[in-house]
Amino acid sequence: MRRRSLLAIAGFGIALSCLRMTRAGEALRFEEMYKASGVLGLEMSDKLTALNGRPVEILGFMAPPLKPEAAFFVLTHEPVSLCPFCNSDADWPSDIIVVYLRDGVRYTQTNRAIAVVGTLDIGSKLDTKTGFVSLVRLIEADYHSIS
């Protein structure tokens, strides 16, 4: 009887651990997003393609907002100090992720590194309200500062 109880407790602990991993998602790094970049554009990596539709967690920086009323923010690998659409000389990184937060979550601009968890959505998509075209998105996302 005691052995069965210990196994049940161990199984519960493993289940909780798996639940935490699922909620946080698999770790994804900006360097893992693309295989190559060339005249034909960016070629998505096998890992990025395999994670499509699954929860992922990625660390990065929130770029200045495209428009104050935008329903998303842009996550970048490195901090970006200028709005890339306000200055034609700005060097906009190709490895960006558009982040759509889950209902009820609002974002405030932060200059700190953040961790974002959401469902990965890949493929070209137009945001009809802003005209912004994205290739990689996190939807139903949440975030928190890490530094």
Secondary structure, 3 states (H helix, E strand, C coil): CHHHHHHHHHHHHHHHHHHHHHHHCEECCHHHCEEEEECCEEEECHHHHHHCCCEEEEEEEECCCCCCCCCEEEEECCCCCCCCCCCCCCCCCCCEEEEEECCCCCCCCCCCEEEEEEEEEEEEEECCCCCCEEEEEEEEEEEEECC
